[in-house]
Structure formats: structure tokens, C-alpha cells
Amino acid sequence: MSKEQPNNPMHGVKLEQIINDLVEYYGWEELGDRINIKCFNNDPSVKSSLKFLRKTPWAREKVEDLYLVMKKIRGK
């Protein structure tokens, strides 16, 4: 059963979409500069990023925080 979460800006946003949006906005190089993790800096791909971020809560939190900042900048 899915509950509505109107005050949660991350509700319903999949991790893959977050990565794709960040890469589209920042590019891999700047994304790796902003969040210094190996999957963004060494041979980056969406697949390797998903694998790492699903297992690493602290890194996922940083990615989600940057995503929210990007959304504010873009005005969405």
C-alpha cells in the first residue's frame, strides 16, 4: 500500500532518474567534483553508480541532497 507523501520531494523519484538528471545537468566530471566517489570519477556509468549508491547510504544521501539543490536551481 502506497501512502501519499506531499511534503517529501523525493517521493516517487527513482534513483536511476536522479542520476540521469544530475548527469544531464552537471555532466560526469562536475558531478565527480561535487561528490567525490569512485563511480562518478573512474569510468562512470549509470549502472555502476546505481550499484554503488544502492549499497552505500551516505553516498546516496549526498546524491539526493545535490538533486534537491539542482531542482531548486532549475526552479522545479
C-alpha positions as CSV (number, residue, x, y, z in Angstrom):
1,M,0.0,0.0,0.0
2,S,1.5,3.3,-1.0
3,K,0.9,6.4,1.1
4,E,0.9,9.9,-0.3
5,Q,3.8,12.0,0.9
6,P,3.1,15.5,-0.3
7,N,5.9,17.0,1.8
8,N,8.6,14.6,0.6
9,P,10.2,16.0,-2.6
10,M,12.0,12.6,-3.2
11,H,8.7,10.6,-3.1
12,G,8.3,8.7,-6.3
13,V,11.6,9.7,-7.8
14,K,13.7,6.7,-8.8
15,L,17.5,6.6,-8.2
16,E,18.1,6.0,-11.8
17,Q,16.2,9.1,-12.7
18,I,18.1,11.1,-10.1
19,I,21.4,10.0,-11.6
20,N,20.3,10.7,-15.2
21,D,19.1,14.2,-14.3
22,L,22.3,15.0,-12.4
23,V,24.4,13.8,-15.3
24,E,22.4,15.8,-17.8
25,Y,22.6,19.0,-15.7
26,Y,26.2,18.7,-14.4
27,G,27.9,16.1,-16.5
28,W,30.1,13.3,-15.1
29,E,33.1,15.4,-14.5
30,E,31.4,18.1,-12.5
31,L,29.3,15.6,-10.7
32,G,32.5,13.8,-9.6
33,D,34.0,17.1,-8.4
34,R,30.9,17.8,-6.4
35,I,30.6,14.3,-4.9
36,N,34.0,12.6,-4.9
37,I,33.1,9.0,-5.2
38,K,34.8,6.5,-7.5
39,C,31.7,5.6,-9.5
40,F,31.5,9.2,-10.7
41,N,35.2,9.7,-11.3
42,N,36.6,6.4,-12.7
43,D,34.9,5.2,-15.9
44,P,31.4,6.5,-14.8
45,S,28.2,4.9,-15.8
46,V,24.6,4.9,-14.6
47,K,24.8,1.1,-14.0
48,S,27.9,1.3,-11.7
49,S,26.5,4.3,-9.9
50,L,23.2,2.6,-9.2
51,K,25.1,-0.5,-7.9
52,F,27.3,1.6,-5.6
53,L,24.6,4.0,-4.3
54,R,22.1,1.2,-3.5
55,K,24.7,-0.3,-1.1
56,T,26.1,3.0,0.3
57,P,23.6,5.1,2.3
58,W,25.9,8.0,3.0
59,A,26.7,8.4,-0.7
60,R,23.1,8.1,-1.8
61,E,22.2,10.8,0.7
62,K,24.8,13.2,-0.8
63,V,23.4,12.4,-4.3
64,E,19.8,13.1,-3.2
65,D,20.8,16.3,-1.5
66,L,22.6,17.5,-4.7
67,Y,19.5,16.5,-6.7
68,L,17.3,18.7,-4.4
69,V,19.7,21.6,-4.9
70,M,19.7,21.1,-8.6
71,K,15.8,21.1,-8.6
72,K,15.8,24.4,-6.7
73,I,18.3,26.0,-9.2
74,R,16.2,24.8,-12.1
75,G,13.0,26.0,-10.4
76,K,11.2,22.7,-10.5
